[in-house]
Amino acid sequence: MGLLDECCDDCRCYSCRDFWWCILCLAILAAVALVAVLVAAFGFVRHVSVTVDDASLTRLALVGGGGAPALAYNLSVTLTVRNPNWAMSMANTKPLDAAYSFDGQQFDRVRLAGEGDKLPAGKTRVYRLTSGSGGAPVSLGNAGVAEFARENATGVFEVEVAVRGEVKYTARPAKCAIEATCPLKLQLAPPGQAAPAAVVFQKVKCKLAKAEKHC
C-alpha cells in the first residue's frame, strides 16, 4: 500500500514532478473501480421477487354429479414480478405461467408472458388476472373431495398459485428456472362483491425454489 499511497499523494499535488506517473496512477485507480463496478453489476444474480398483492374468490363449487369431479370457480389475482438487479435485465427463454391448484391438484393455468418477453433491470411488472370456469376438471380423489367439504363449511379455501418459467440474465450464459409457490387463503365473497367487507387481503410473498448452482 505504501507505493500506492505515495502515488495518490503525488496525484493530489498540484506540483507533481512526474506527470506520467500521475497519469498511470489515475489509470490504475480507474481500472480497479471499473472492475469493481462490473463485478457488482454482473458477477452475482439477485433472484426475481414474486408476490400476490391481491386476490378474491367469488365462486368455488364442486360440480360433476356422479362423474369425474370438476371445479366451478371465479378467481381474480394481482401478481407482481420484480427484477431486483440494478444492471441486468432478464428475458424469458420459456413462457411464464401461473398455475392454480386446490389440495395439490391443478385446475387451471394462465399465461403471464411469452417466450422472449423482457423485464428491464430494477423494474416491476404487475399482472391482473381474472379467470373462471363452469367446470374445470380436477383429479381430487376421495381425500380431495373431503378436503373441499371441510373448507366449504368454513367458507375459507386454500388455493395455491405456482409461477413457473425460465429466464436468461444480461451478460450471463446460464438459463435460470423460475419456480415460485404462493399459498393463498381466500374467503368466498358474495356474488357482485370483490371481497368480503370484513376481510382485507394480506399480501403474500411467494416462496422461490432453491436456485441451481450456476444461477
Beta strands, then each sheet from edge to edge (+ up, - down):
strand 1: 49-63
strand 2: 70-82
strand 3: 90-102
strand 4: 105-113
strand 5: 118-119
strand 6: 124-137
strand 7: 156-169
strand 8: 175-187
strand 9: 204-205
strand 10: 207-208
sheet 1: 6+ 2- 1+ 9-
sheet 2: 4+ 3- 5+
sheet 3: 4+ 3- 7+ 8- 10+
end
